Amino acid sequence: MSNHAMAAAAALTTFEADAAASPADVVRVGVIGYGYWGPNIVRNLGALDNCRLVTVCDKSPAALKRAGRAQPGVHLTTDFSDVLRSPDIDAIAVVTPVWTHFELAKAALENGKHVFVEKPFTSNSAQAELLIDMAARKNLQIMVDHTFLFSGAVRKIRELVDNGTLGPLYYFDSTRVNLGLFQHDVSVVWDLAPHDLSIMDHIIRERPEAVVATGGNHLNGQADMAFVTVYFPGSTVAHINVNWLSPVKVRTTLIGGRDKMLVWNDLEPDEKIRVYDKGVNITAGEGLYDLLVSYRTGDIWAPKVDATEALKSELGYFMDCILKNETPMNDGCAGLRVVRLLEAADESLKNRGKIVVF
Ligand SMILES: NC(=O)c1ccc[n+]([C@@H]2O[C@H](COP(=O)([O-])OP(=O)(O)OC[C@H]3O[C@@H](n4cnc5c(N)ncnc54)[C@H](O)[C@@H]3O)[C@@H](O)[C@H]2O)c1
């Protein structure tokens, strides 16, 4: 055994001896990946009552140094097998680049750990199906980080749709544009659209029928702007605009229903959602060409939106799901639905907007 391996083994033994057995109401978690997003996961895990943050793993010593400063006392390692082999870890959060999600999540499940995987779940649907199957056979939970589902705004929108305030939905139209951050391994569709697609999936709750995507790649061979349209079996249409080449940052979603319409501007500090009592009424006249169109403009109101950090709610819910052995709403199947849409968008993009039917 090399000096390095011996030191690592000794450190692991000490760490295992130090760790107490898991009480029934706490999940012990290891995090892999402490780059851009990992610190947010670690910070929130560290503050939860139903979680004990045990280990942070990153192959970069500089990243681990930052993690150690942020979470003094937490076990740090550059070797993922430390996390996999530890009997003191119940669940692993995979917060690494997309192309690594499948192998790391698979290894976690093989070692009997529940997994929290960043969006997008995997690089293709075959990988997602395999992980879902493996977790089901081992009675382990998978949660895919569809962070926005836990934001106060999306929870309020879902409530307004579910309680019939908006009426039947006509459209969902989401714009998520800014300058950068260019990713090296994925296009803007795989980087940004998982947010919008997961929100769309959560709110519309119908299975899409077809996807059309157009866009362009100007700088590094990956699409850096794209317009994705998703058709549903009823008359609901969703449209998603994602762009890394925008001079300004926009995070706005319009949702139009028969009875009310709303605008969600996520950059607004207050009044993120405005509901408009606006609409169009059509009444038939006597003849075929006698349709009468009238426009309704009523009140505008801004419902109260819970300001709790979405990631905190999401991670707390993940711990609850593990402790109660319940399937999370953003499980592997939710992750797979988004990956299928991303694959369809890729196929359509490659063929300049060819319709891809499911
Ligand atoms: N939910 C959200 O809102 C949100 C926001 C940003 C990023 N993300 C997702 O988070 C994931 C990570 O993105 P990022 O921007 O933080 O990436 P990043 O490149 O900044 O960080 C990834 C980290 O993982 C480490 N790493 C990679 N492979 C490893 C391995 N095998 N063992 C140990 N460490 C390893 C790297 O050293 C790096 O520090 C991506 O899937 C991304 O889509 C989600």
The ligand as an SDF file (V2000), in Angstrom:
LIG
                    3D

 44 48  0  0  0  0  0  0  0  0999 V2000
  -29.9100   23.1610   -9.4630 N   0  0  0  0  0  0  0  0  0  0  0  0
  -29.3130   24.2430   -9.9040 C   0  0  0  0  0  0  0  0  0  0  0  0
  -29.8710   25.3480   -9.8960 O   0  0  0  0  0  0  0  0  0  0  0  0
  -27.9080   24.1430  -10.4390 C   0  0  0  0  0  0  0  0  0  0  0  0
  -27.1290   25.2800  -10.6160 C   0  0  0  0  0  0  0  0  0  0  0  0
  -25.8330   25.1250  -11.1040 C   0  0  0  0  0  0  0  0  0  0  0  0
  -25.3470   23.8670  -11.4310 C   0  0  0  0  0  0  0  0  0  0  0  0
  -26.1450   22.7830  -11.2550 N   0  0  0  0  0  0  0  0  0  0  0  0
  -25.6760   21.4340  -11.5920 C   0  0  0  0  0  0  0  0  0  0  0  0
  -24.6800   21.0640  -10.6530 O   0  0  0  0  0  0  0  0  0  0  0  0
  -23.7380   20.1860  -11.2700 C   0  0  0  0  0  0  0  0  0  0  0  0
  -22.3420   20.7390  -11.0230 C   0  0  0  0  0  0  0  0  0  0  0  0
  -22.2410   21.9780  -11.6600 O   0  0  0  0  0  0  0  0  0  0  0  0
  -21.1100   23.0360  -11.2070 P   0  0  0  0  0  0  0  0  0  0  0  0
  -21.3930   24.2550  -12.0050 O   0  0  0  0  0  0  0  0  0  0  0  0
  -21.0370   23.1110   -9.7440 O   0  0  0  0  0  0  0  0  0  0  0  0
  -19.8020   22.3280  -11.7810 O   0  0  0  0  0  0  0  0  0  0  0  0
  -18.2790   22.6610  -11.3840 P   0  0  0  0  0  0  0  0  0  0  0  0
  -17.4620   22.1650  -12.5220 O   0  0  0  0  0  0  0  0  0  0  0  0
  -18.1540   24.0760  -10.9490 O   0  0  0  0  0  0  0  0  0  0  0  0
  -18.0080   21.7540  -10.0880 O   0  0  0  0  0  0  0  0  0  0  0  0
  -17.9560   20.3600  -10.1400 C   0  0  0  0  0  0  0  0  0  0  0  0
  -16.9850   19.8800   -9.0660 C   0  0  0  0  0  0  0  0  0  0  0  0
  -17.0020   18.4490   -9.0760 O   0  0  0  0  0  0  0  0  0  0  0  0
  -15.6850   17.9680   -8.8920 C   0  0  0  0  0  0  0  0  0  0  0  0
  -15.6230   16.6040   -9.4390 N   0  0  0  0  0  0  0  0  0  0  0  0
  -15.9300   16.2030  -10.7120 C   0  0  0  0  0  0  0  0  0  0  0  0
  -15.7940   14.8670  -10.8310 N   0  0  0  0  0  0  0  0  0  0  0  0
  -15.4020   14.4070   -9.6200 C   0  0  0  0  0  0  0  0  0  0  0  0
  -15.0970   13.1090   -9.1160 C   0  0  0  0  0  0  0  0  0  0  0  0
  -15.1710   12.0110   -9.8730 N   0  0  0  0  0  0  0  0  0  0  0  0
  -14.7050   12.9960   -7.8210 N   0  0  0  0  0  0  0  0  0  0  0  0
  -14.6150   14.1020   -7.0230 C   0  0  0  0  0  0  0  0  0  0  0  0
  -14.9010   15.3600   -7.4550 N   0  0  0  0  0  0  0  0  0  0  0  0
  -15.2900   15.5060   -8.7330 C   0  0  0  0  0  0  0  0  0  0  0  0
  -14.8050   18.9700   -9.6220 C   0  0  0  0  0  0  0  0  0  0  0  0
  -13.4740   18.9540   -9.1190 O   0  0  0  0  0  0  0  0  0  0  0  0
  -15.5220   20.2950   -9.3250 C   0  0  0  0  0  0  0  0  0  0  0  0
  -15.0000   20.9330   -8.1750 O   0  0  0  0  0  0  0  0  0  0  0  0
  -24.1300   20.1100  -12.7470 C   0  0  0  0  0  0  0  0  0  0  0  0
  -24.8850   18.9570  -12.9550 O   0  0  0  0  0  0  0  0  0  0  0  0
  -25.0110   21.3310  -12.9480 C   0  0  0  0  0  0  0  0  0  0  0  0
  -25.9900   21.1410  -13.9710 O   0  0  0  0  0  0  0  0  0  0  0  0
  -27.4050   22.8930  -10.7580 C   0  0  0  0  0  0  0  0  0  0  0  0
  1  2  1  0
  2  3  2  0
  2  4  1  0
  4  5  1  0
  4 44  2  0
  5  6  2  0
  6  7  1  0
  7  8  2  0
  8  9  1  0
  8 44  1  0
  9 10  1  0
  9 42  1  0
 10 11  1  0
 11 12  1  0
 11 40  1  0
 12 13  1  0
 13 14  1  0
 14 15  2  0
 14 16  1  0
 14 17  1  0
 17 18  1  0
 18 19  2  0
 18 20  1  0
 18 21  1  0
 21 22  1  0
 22 23  1  0
 23 24  1  0
 23 38  1  0
 24 25  1  0
 25 26  1  0
 25 36  1  0
 26 27  1  0
 26 35  1  0
 27 28  2  0
 28 29  1  0
 29 30  1  0
 29 35  2  0
 30 31  1  0
 30 32  2  0
 32 33  1  0
 33 34  2  0
 34 35  1  0
 36 37  1  0
 36 38  1  0
 38 39  1  0
 40 41  1  0
 40 42  1  0
 42 43  1  0
M  CHG  2   8   1  16  -1
M  END
$$$$
